[in-house]
Amino acid sequence: MNKIIPLLIVGSALLTSCKQGNISSTPTIAKSDAIAEVNGKYISKSSFDMLKQQIAQRGQPIPDEQLIDELVRMELLVQEAENKKLAETPEIANQMEMMRRSMLSQAAVKDYIDSHPVTDEELKAEYEKLTTAKGSSEYKARHILVKTEDEAKKIIAELKAGAKFEDLAKKKSTGPSASRGGDLGWFAPERMVPPFSEAVIALENGKFTTEPVQTQFGWHIILREDSRKKTPPSFDEVKDRLKASLQRQKIQNYLESLRNQAKVEILLPKAEDQKSNPEATSAQKTAPEGNTATPETAKKPTEQLEKAAETVKEAVDTK
């Protein structure tokens, strides 16, 4: 028995086979351009090619015969829906309109990208800008985080008396790195909040801060263990990410220009109005009282940042 392809997988490829008016008006299909006929209606070769392409992109090799069977099943269901006039129900009509709008918006973005491609000159200029701006050093450090300046000063006194930094960090630090003796590993200065990174840069290797360093997370005693020069990845290594980043910038600028030229009126109440409403959402009522992040959590490691947004700035940091 042939395995049935989930309709959710093929649905986006088969919108052209839906003949309801809210999606699109389907052009007449000639028999010579069809791969099957179902109750007198043709299924186009273009639908088949689109489905085959999408399945191939997902790394799911499926025989042509099975793909045709799926298109036939889809057509049978479409005809059943047409016979029952399901497209006229408010729920389905709204869903189909959302599909149409989604497809058109994606088409508009693709059209803009095709007509405004990222050039090699733009790629190289952005690479030079980012690599020049990044700086050339990174640092290995430990820190002890406490709540008050007095606590920090007492710890500094212990360090001056010969106490081991790692031992004090394990015993007294309130940061997540306490279990590692305050070890933050290697990091670029821009990964930390400014007061912290400035203090690290000012230190010599093997030295700790003799005055507490205050950030929004508390009071720190910082030990700079080592430093090294860093080399950014080559242009070829980050070219693809660079292109994606510049494309996003162009699209963002394009959307902003459309917004600036349009007349837009937001009809929902503003956030401050909702807060004054006794029926405000529980999320608004129970906002956290404070930020419990620390330097090691305030700036995520490079690999996590890349997952969140694959920008060249992050790519340059990975080397």
Residue pairs with C-beta under 8 A, 6 or more apart in sequence:
2 65
2 66
2 69
3 66
4 70
4 73
5 55
5 62
5 66
5 67
5 70
7 73
7 74
7 77
9 54
9 55
9 58
10 51
10 54
10 55
10 70
10 71
10 74
12 54
13 47
13 50
13 51
13 53
13 54
14 47
14 50
14 51
14 71
14 74
15 23
15 24
15 99
15 103
16 24
16 26
16 44
16 46
16 47
16 50
17 26
17 43
17 44
17 47
17 71
17 74
17 75
17 78
18 24
18 26
18 78
18 96
19 26
19 41
19 78
19 82
20 81
20 82
20 87
20 96
21 87
22 87
22 93
22 96
22 97
22 100
23 96
23 99
23 100
24 100
29 42
29 43
29 44
30 42
31 37
31 42
33 42
33 44
33 45
33 46
34 42
34 43
34 44
34 45
35 43
35 44
35 45
35 47
35 48
35 68
35 71
36 42
36 43
36 68
36 71
36 72
36 75
37 43
38 72
38 75
38 76
38 79
39 79
41 75
41 79
43 71
43 72
43 75
47 71
48 64
48 67
48 68
48 71
51 67
51 70
51 71
52 64
52 67
55 61
55 62
55 67
81 87
86 92
87 93
87 96
109 251
112 250
112 251
112 254
113 247
113 250
113 251
116 250
116 254
118 243
118 246
118 247
118 250
122 246
123 235
123 239
123 242
123 243
123 246
124 235
126 242
126 245
126 246
126 312
127 235
127 238
127 239
127 242
127 312
130 232
130 312
130 313
130 316
131 232
131 316
134 188
134 190
134 232
134 313
134 316
134 317
135 188
135 189
135 190
136 229
136 230
137 189
137 201
137 227
137 228
137 229
137 230
138 186
138 187
138 188
138 189
138 227
138 228
138 230
139 186
139 187
139 189
139 200
139 201
139 224
139 226
139 227
140 184
140 185
140 186
140 187
140 224
140 225
140 226
140 227
140 228
141 184
141 187
141 200
141 222
141 223
141 224
141 225
142 165
142 166
142 169
142 177
142 181
142 182
142 183
142 184
142 222
142 223
142 225
143 169
143 173
143 175
143 177
143 182
143 184
143 196
143 220
143 221
143 222
143 223
143 295
144 152
144 155
144 165
144 168
144 169
144 172
144 173
144 175
144 182
144 220
144 221
145 173
145 174
145 175
145 178
145 217
145 218
145 219
145 220
145 294
145 295
146 152
146 155
146 172
146 173
146 174
146 218
146 219
146 221
147 174
147 218
147 219
148 219
149 212
149 214
149 219
151 172
151 219
152 212
152 219
152 220
152 221
153 212
155 168
155 172
155 221
156 208
156 209
156 210
156 211
156 212
156 221
158 168
159 165
159 168
159 208
159 221
160 210
165 181
165 182
165 208
165 221
165 223
166 181
166 182
166 183
167 181
169 177
169 178
169 181
169 182
170 178
170 179
170 181
170 182
172 178
173 182
174 218
175 182
175 217
175 294
175 295
175 296
176 294
176 296
176 297
177 183
177 184
177 294
177 296
182 223
184 295
184 296
186 228
187 299
188 230
188 317
189 197
189 198
189 200
189 201
190 197
190 299
191 197
191 299
191 317
192 200
192 295
192 298
192 299
193 215
193 216
193 217
193 295
193 298
193 299
195 213
195 214
195 215
196 213
196 215
196 220
196 222
196 295
199 209
199 213
199 220
199 222
200 222
200 224
203 209
203 222
203 224
204 224
205 224
205 225
205 226
205 227
206 224
206 225
207 223
207 224
208 221
208 222
208 223
208 224
209 220
209 221
209 222
212 219
212 220
212 221
213 219
213 220
213 221
213 222
214 220
215 295
216 291
217 291
217 293
217 294
217 295
217 298
218 294
220 295
230 319
231 319
232 316
232 319
233 315
233 316
233 318
233 319
237 315
238 312
238 315
238 316
241 310
241 311
241 312
241 314
241 315
242 312
242 315
244 310
245 310
245 311
245 312
245 313
269 277
274 280
274 281
274 284
275 284
300 308
302 314
302 317
302 318
303 318
305 314
305 317
306 314
306 315
306 318
